[in-house]
Each structure stands twice: as C-alpha cells, then as structure tokens.
Amino acid sequence: MKNRTRSFVLALLTVSSAMLACGEAETGKTPDNKTPENTAAGTAAQETEAPKVLDSLPALDFGGASVAISHFGSETVTGHDTSDWDREQGDIVNDAILERDHTVEDRLNIKLDYTCGSDDWDGYPNDIAKTIKAADCPYDMIFMESSQCFRLCLDGYFQELSSLPYVDINQPWWYKSFMDGGAITTDKRYFLTGAFSISTLEGASATIFNKKLYNNIFENYNELYDLVRAYKWTYEKFLGYCAEAYSDVNGNSVADADDIFGVFNRGIHTVNFTSMSTGLTYLKRDQNGLPVLDLYNEDSIRWVDTLCRMLYDDNISYKDANINGADHFASGKAVFYLGQLMDYAGSTIRSMEDPYGVLPMPVLDEGMEYMSAAATVNGQSAVIPVTSPMDKNELYGAVLEAMNSESYRTVIPAWYEVALKSKYADTANDAEMIDVIYNTIDTSFVMIADKLLGTGSFFYSLCGTSRKDSGQFASTYEKQSKSLLKKWDKMIESYQ
C-alpha cells in the first residue's frame, strides 16, 4: 500500500470552524456525524495560525533576477497555476496565486516573468520543442501538461532535475507518488509537479454523490465515508449501490434519460478515469527499476469484467451522447458522478439544489490504497530546458521549492474553501475525503505514456463502445501487443 504524508491539516487552515458550521443541518434520516476530533477539517479548525514558512529554504537573495516562465495557455492553467495579472481579481483562488507569487518574489528577491503560450494541446509542446532544438528558447522554465513533458523528455529537451538544489520531493507539497508513477526510473526526474499545479489537483479522481437521493434509497450516506475510512470502498460496493438505485420513473419499462440511475456513463471519460484509478498500475519493475508492461493479468481481467458490468449490465449506468452527465446529475437523475475534483468545484454541480458530497474513486479490492489519477496527467509539470544555463539551477530550485511550499500553505486552502463552501452541513466529512484524494494524487505509467504510446485508452478501445469482456481480452491484447511492446522497447532505448 502506498504511503504518503497523511497529515494535511495545514491545507485546511482556512476551513475555519465557522465554515464547518456553514449551514443548517440537512433534513432527512442521517445524523449530523461531524465530530471535529475525528476529521481532518475538525483538526484544522482547532489550529490557530499557520506558520509563515513551511520549508527549509535558507535566507536567499538573487538580486532581482528575472525568471522567465512559459506556460500552456489553457483557461485552467492561466486561472489556477500562474498569475498572468498584476492586480487582485476578486476570485479567492486567483488572488491567492497572485499573493503566492508576490511572496516568492519578495522572499527570494526575484521577478517571475510569465508568458502565456498557445492553448493547443499538441501545438504548444511542439512549439516549445522547436525553440529548444534551435537553441533559441528564451525561457528559464516551462509549465506544460505532464504527459507532454514525459513525451518530450525522451528526446533530450529538458534537464535532469533529481539533484536540483533545494528541491525536497519528500515534502508534502510535492506530488511524489504521481512523479514516481510517471517515471521510467525514479533515480532520474525530468519534470516536477506539486502544489503549485492546481490543474493537477483538479484532475484528481472524485466520486461525487447526491446525499438527498442516496438517503431516499439507502437511508444513511455517512456509511460511504465509513467505507472509505475502512478501505472498503470498492467497485463491488459501488456497483451494488448503482444496481439498486435504478428506478423506472416514467414507468415505460425502458431505461431512458427520465429515469434515475446509479451513474451516467460519459464514454471515454468514465472508462479512462475509472481504469486509471482502480489501484492497479498495469506495470511491473525489473531488477534495474525499469518499467515492464503488465497490462494483461488476472487483476486486469477482473477489471474488464467489472467495467463491462458498469457499462452494460443491470441498468447500472446510462449513456446518451446528447445529454450532459453533470447537468443530469445536478438535476437529481443519478446518485453518483464519476469525475474529477474540478467537477466537484465546478459551477454546474455547485449550483445544484440537493446536498452533495465527495469521495475518492472506488478501487478493485478491499485494502488497496486509493489512486486519484483520473486526469492528473493533464495537469502541469515544471521542466527546465537544456538551453537554460545550469549555473542558474540554484535559482530555479529555490523558486520551485518556495512556489510549491507557499502554494501548499495558502493556495490549496483557498481552493478548499471554494470547493467546500456550501449551504449544506457535513462539510467536515467532505473535507476529510478531499484530504484523502489530495494525499493519493497519482498516475498510472500507461496514462502518462499515452501521448507517446497510446496506452492510456486501452480499456476504452477494448470495451468502451461495445461489450468485450474478459473472454475477448486475450485475443485483443494478442493482436495489439506486438506493436505496443515494440514501441515500449524503443521508449526504454531512447531513455537509456
């Protein structure tokens, strides 16, 4: 079982005791089970003040040096990872990021100079590669989608960062499990991600559930939190709830959009998000620590059958290309929504009338660590081009460590406040669940290598559009494995 720092109370310091009592208790059959001493948020509420500095950086003065940072130009990145503005926006997260950058600048006596790049998912990294290849890259540092960082690092565009001064990836503000999961070998690192990347946090897996609808069917939604705490929140439990939840609302004996379902099937998003969050890695390591593809095994076979049941059996889920899953969930048509933390904090679900909660995504077996890896590879990592002078690495390392530790202390709590601000009770339990998700931010290697190898959507290709259970898994894998393993070996060769 993976083990990350579990005590994330500092990230909840802005979730005050007033917030934990932010609304009147919900009506219904569920007791108000939010004893402060039993929850991360409750612990945080008892704290008085966060330390101004969490890291062990010494006093540093870089004499006003400018640090040129290019970043991917998507709305998520420009809004939640960088401060491309010079004044407060009136948005709690945006303003926290601006303050973070000002704090880092003042602390190190530097100037962060951001340049917003293209929002073309493939075009931006290819443009960066061209400038580096031409030895004409004007940037000290680049923030780019993690899977694109992985793809380009194999062509030698980025510096190796395992010895970057001041960076301590064992600190809780670094997403170490994610970086380990996405590394060919963990003794070398070509990209770094941590609390500075809200886009990675927002891509983490989340199961959102309608508390009122759950109570109407099953009576006590607090049992879901207890399942998570006991490491018993599995797909067997989840699918059992979904099968029982189905109701033929309009009485026409046909499963359609008017009915109530356990969950809406959102096609490739549902399949990929769940497949990357089962607790399985689809990978082994050889004696040299190199990754060995382990996509076809007994656990994967069981997952294929589980996935097929979720997609095709017992009216567990419903798919209609013409409906929006978030809209239907928000309107009370499904008990669960399988997505990301960005959905939990998004305007559609936050505007729903019914109270709702959040859990990590289920895992395949009891006792497995939760694996919050839905779309984390779409979040940003930091790379340093090989064109950047290595004699400035002390500056780069100090900037990254300070930016991440300050994000952990101030920006993440601001995001929590946005995500948890609600007129409904029981916020403490949901804060605890977000804590679990944060501490299990991860990736499966097959997903971070998707841009290079096309491995990330294997399960969707297998059974996402038509039922192909374990009986057809072997033949499908046999057809694809020769080409896939050839590309895999080429990847290892390029790395070495």
N, C-alpha and C positions, 0 to 999 in steps of 0.2 A: 504494500500500500504506500503510495507516495505521501511524503510528509513535508508540507510547507509550514511556514510560520502561521499558527492558527490565531494568535492574539492580535487581532486587527482593530483593537478598540480605538486607537488614535485616529483611524479614518472615520470614526463615528462621533468625534468630539463635537461636531456642530449639530448632531442629532440630539438636542437637549431634552431634558426631562419634560419641558413644556411640549416639545414635539411628540414625545411618546404618549402624551395625553391629548393628542391633537384633535380629537373628535369625540363625540359621544359614543358610547358602546353600541355596537350593532345590535339590532333586534334579531331574534332568532333563537336557535337551540344551543348555540355554542357559548360556553362560559368565556369570560374575558381572561384568558390564560396568558398573562404577560408579566409575570413576576420579574422585577428588574434583575435580581441577582442570578437569574437563570438564563439571561440573554446577553449577547454581546452589546446590544444597544443599551440595555439596562446598566451594564457595567460602565459604558461610556458616559451615561447620564450622571454617574456619581463622580466622574472626573471633574476637576475644576478648571484646569488650563493646560493646553498642550505646550510642551517645550518648544522654544523658538527654533531650535536646531536639533534634528534627529541624527544626522550623520556625523562622521568622524573627520570631516574635512578640516585641515588646519586653516588658519587665517591666511588668505591668499590675495594678492593684488597683481592683476595682469595689466595695469597701466592703461586702462581704457581700450584694450584690444577689441576689435570688431570680430564677431564670429558670424560668418555668412552661412545661412541655413536655407536650402531649398526644400520645399515640401510639396507633396502631392496636393492637387488643388481641389479635392472633393469638398463638398459643403461640411461633411462631418469633420474632416481634418482642420479646415480653416476655422471651424467653430469651436472645436473641442481639444485640439492638440497644440495650437500655436496662437499667438496674439498678433494678428496682422492689422491691428488697430492701435491707436495711441491714446484712446480715452475709454472710460467705462461705457458699457453698452446697456446697462440695466438688466443684464442676464446674469444670474448668480454664478454659473459656470464660466461664462466668458470673462466676467470680471475677476474671478479667482485666477484664471490663467494669466490675465494681464498683470495682476498683482504678483503672481509667481515669477513671471519673467522680470518684473522690476526688482523683486527681491534678489533674484540670482544676479542680475546686473550690478546692483549695489554691493552685494556681498563679495563678488569677485572683481569688481571694477572692470566691467566689460560692457560691450554693446551687442545685443542679439539683433542680427540683421536678417529678417525673414524675406524670402522671395517665394511667392505663390506660383507653383507650376501648373501645368495642364491637369485637367480632371479626367483625362483619357487614361483608362486603366492600363492599357498596353503602351500607348504613345508616350506617357510621361517617363516610365523607366527606360524606354528605348532612346528617348532624347538625352537622358542623363548618361546612358552608356556611350552615346556618340561623343558627348563633350569630354568624357573621361578618356575615351580611346584616342581622341585628338589632342590629349594633354592640354585641353583648353577649358577645364572645369573651374569656374570662379568660386565654387562653394567649398567651405571647410567641412560641412556636414550635410547629410541629406536624410529627410524623413520620407520613407517610402513603404508601400504595402509589403508586409513581411514575406509573403510568398514570392514577390518580385525581387526582394533583397536576396532571398535564397537562390533564385534563378541566376541572377547576375553575379553573385559572389563566385560561382564556379568558373566564370570567365576572367577572374582576376581583377575585377574593377575596384574592390574595396580592401582596405587594410584589415589585417587580423587584429582583433581587439582584446584577446584574453589577458594581455599584460598592460592594458591601458591604465595609466596612473589614476589612483583614487577610486576607481570603479570597483565596488564590492557587491557582486551579484547575489551574495548570500543574504543581503539586507532585504526586508520585506517589500521595499518599493520596486524591486526588480521582479519581473515575471520569469523566474528561474526555470520552473517546470516547463513553461512554454519554450524557452530558449533551448533547454536540454532536449525536449521532444522534437524540435526542428533542426537539430544539429546533426551533421554527418558523424562527427566525433565531438565530444564535449570538451576536449582539451583545446579546441580552436573555436573562436567565435568571430563571425564576420558581420553580425548585426546584433543590436541590443534593443530590448524593449522593456518598458516598465511603466510606472505610474504616470509618466509624462504623456503616455499614449491612451487617452480616454477612448479613442477609437478601438483599441484592443479590448479594453474593459467592456465597451458597449457590444462587442461581438461575442462576448462570453455567453454560453448556453443558459437558457432560463425556461422554466416551465411556469407559466402564468395561469392562475386558476380563479374562477368566479366563485367567491365564497358563498354568496347567497344561493346560487344554483347548486353548488356542492351540498350545502346544508339541506336544501329541499329534497335531495336524493339520498344522501348518506348520513345526514344529521350532524356530524361534528368535524369541521375542516381541520381542527387542531391535530387530528390524527396524522395528517400529512406531514406536519412539522416533526412530529414524533418519529415517523418512518425515516425521515432524512437523518435525524439525530442518531438513530439506531443503525444507520447504514442498511436500511431495508427498503429504500425507495427504488424499486426495480421495475423493469418493464412488465414483468408478470403482474405486479400490483397495478401498475398504470393501465395496462390493457384490460384488466379485470374491471376497474372503475369505468373505463370507457365503454365496454360492452354493456354494462348495467345502466349506463347513463342514457343510452339511446331511447328516444321517445317519438313515436309517430304522431306528431302534434296535430296534423291536419286529417289524420285518420284515413288516408288514401291507400294505405298498405304499400307505399312506395317511399324509399328513402330519398328525400329531396331537401332543398335548402330551407324549407319551412320547418323542418324537424329539429329536434335537439340531439346533438351528437356529443360524444366524448371529446373529439378533437377534429379540427378541419385539416385535411391533407393538402399542404401547399406545394406539392410536387417536389421539385429538386431541393427546395429549401428544407422541407420536412425530412426528406431522406438523408441529405448530406449533414444537416445539423445533428440529427439523432445518431447517425452512423459514426460521426466523429466524437460522440460524447457517451459512448456505451461503457467506457472504462477499458476498452480494448485498444491496443496500439497498432495491431496488424504488422508488427515488427519484432525482430529479434536482433541481438547484437552478437557479432562473432568475437573471437578471442582478442581481436585488436580494437574492439569497440565500434567496428563499422556496422552500419545497418544492413540487415538481411530481410528482404520482404517476406512476410508471413501472413499473406492475405487469405490463403486457403487453409483452414484448420478447423478443428471441432467447434471452437468458440464462434468463429465466423459463420460456420454452417448454421449454428443455433441462432445467430443474429439474423441471417437471411430469412429463416422461418418466422422469427419474431416480427421482422419488418413486414413480411408478406401478410401476416395476420393483422397488423396495424393498418395496412393499406387496403386490404381486400376482404377481411372476414368480419362477421358479426355486427355490421354497421358501426364498427368502432370509429371509423373516420369517414369524412365525406369530402369529395373533391369536385369542384366545378370551376373551370378556368375563368368563368365570368363573374365569380364572386371574390370579394376581398376577405381573406381569413380574419384579419384584425377587426374589420368592420363587423363581421358576423359574430366574432367572439364578444366584442364590446356591446353588441345588441342582445346578448344573453342566449345565443344559439349553440354554445359549446361550453363544456365545463373547463377544458384545458386549452392552452395555446402553447405550442412548442416553438420557441423562437430564441431571441437574444435579449440581453439586458436593455438594448436600445429600444426594443418593443415595450418593455416594462416602463421605461421612462418616456416613451413617445406620447404624442398628443392624442392619438386615437384611443388608446387604452386608458390613459389618464383621464379622459373625458367621459368614460362610461359611468352609468348611474349606479350599477351594482358594485359592492366592495370586491376587491380582488387582491390576491396575494401572489407571492413568488416563491419558487423552489428551484433547486438545481435540476438538471435533466436527469431522468432515471438512468440506472446502469443495468448491465445484463444480469449480474449476480449479487446477492447479498454480500456485504463485507467489502465490496470494491470501493475504491476512492472515487468520488465524483470527478468528472472530467469535463470542465466547462470550456469546450473547444469549438462551439458552433461555427462562428465565422471570425475567430480571432486572427486568422492569417490575413484577413483584410485590414486589420489594424496596422498602425505604423510602427516601424522599427527605425533606429538610427544607424546609419552607416557613415564611414569616413572614406572618401575616395582615395585611391592610391596617389592621386595628384596633390593631396593635401600634405604640406610639409610635416614630417614626423617629429621635427623639433618643437612643434606646437601641440604634441599629444598630451602634455601636462594640462594645457588649457582645455583641450577637448574633453579629457577625462573629468576634470573639475566641473565643467559645465554640465555634463551628463549626470554626474552624481548629485550635484546640487539641484538640478532641474527635477530629477526624479524624487529626491527626498522631500523637496518643497511641495511637489505635486501630491505626494502621499500625505503630507501634513495638512494641506489646505484645499487643493483642487478636488481630490477624491471625496472629502467630506462635503464639499459644495455639491458634487454630483449626487451623493447620497441624499442630501436634503431635497434636491429636485425630484429624485426618484421616489422618495418616501413621503413627500408632502401630500397629505390626503385628508379628507374629512372623515375617514373611517378609522376605527380602532384597530388594535392588534399590530400596529406598526413595528413594535419591538421584535416580534417573531419574524416579520419580513426582513427587518434589518439584519437579523441573525442569519437568515437564508442568503441574503446578498453577501454577507461576510463569507459564508461557505463558498459561494460562487467565486468571489474575488480570490480566495486562497487556493482555488483549484483551476485558475486560468491556465490553459494548456493547449497543446495542439498534437494531432497525430502527424507523424512524419509524412504519411501518404498524402495528407492535405497540404502541407507546406510545400511539398514537391509537385503539387498538381500543375502549376504553370509550366513546369519542365517536363513532367512525365505523363500528365493526365490521369493520375491515380486517384485523385480526390473524389471523383464522381463515379467510382467503380460500382458501388451498390445501386446508385440510381440507374446506371446503364444496364445493370443486371435485372432489376425488378421494379424500377420506379414507374414505368409506363405500362407494363403488363406483368402478370404474376409469373415469376420464375423462382420457385422455391429451391430448397437445397438439392432436390433431385436434378436440377439443371445447372446448379452452381459449378459442379466439377467440369462438365463439358464446356461451359462458357469460359471458365478460367483456363482450361487447357488450350482453347483457341487463342486466347489473348496473352498467355503467359510468356510465350517465346519472344514476341516483340517487346513486351514490357520488361522482361529480365535483361534483354539486350540493352535497352535504354538505361536500365538501372546500373548495369556494369559500366556503361560509358560514363554515367554520373560519378561513380566511385573513382574511375580512372582520371576524370577531369579534376576531381578533388585532390587526389594524391599527387 
